[in-house]
């Protein structure tokens, strides 16, 4: 799954720590989300959408991966 968290966060003038504080998570979680190493729980995805005042679909893009 791809996301636009870093792009949106920067456009709003937030640091990774600012966003972490707003979401109630660690800065490391924000870094992992932005780098695509961690897919958020549905609760965290909704918190991100609420924080950014956007729809989840505007933040996350699902791309199917062919598995061997």
N, C-alpha and C positions, 0 to 999 in steps of 0.2 A: 504494500500500500504506500502510495506517495502522499506527501503533505506539503502544505504551504506555510507551515508554522513560522519558520524563520523569516520568510518574506513578509508575512503579516505583522509579526512581532516588531521587526525593524521599521516598517512603515508607520507603526504606532508609537515609535520612540521608546520601546520597552527593551530593557536588558533581559538576558536569560534569567537572571535572579529576580527581576521585577515580575516576570511571567510566572516563575516558580512560586513566588509569594502569593500571587493572585489565585493560583490554582491549588495551593496547599501541598505542593510536591517539592522535591529537591531540584536544585539546578542541574544535577546530573540527569534527572529524568527528562528535563526539557532538552538537554543536549542529545540524549538518546532518541527522543521523539524527532527532533529536527534532522538528525542523521539517518532516520529510518531504521534504526536498530531495535526500536521498541514500538509496538502497536498498542495504543492506549486501550484501557477498558472503555466500555460504552459510557460509563459515568464520567470518566476523564474527558472523553471526546465531547460529551455534552457540556462539561465545564468550559472547555476550550471554546466551543461555539458560543456559549453565553458570554464569556469574557470578551471575545472578539465581536460579539453581536452579529454573528453570521450563522448560516446553516452549516451543519456538519459536512455536507456535500461540497461546500465552497472551500473547505479546509483540506479534506481528504479525498483522494482519488484511488479507487480500487482498480488494480490491474491484475488480471489472472496470469498466473505463472504456470507454464507447462512443467509438470513434474515427471521425471523419468519413471 
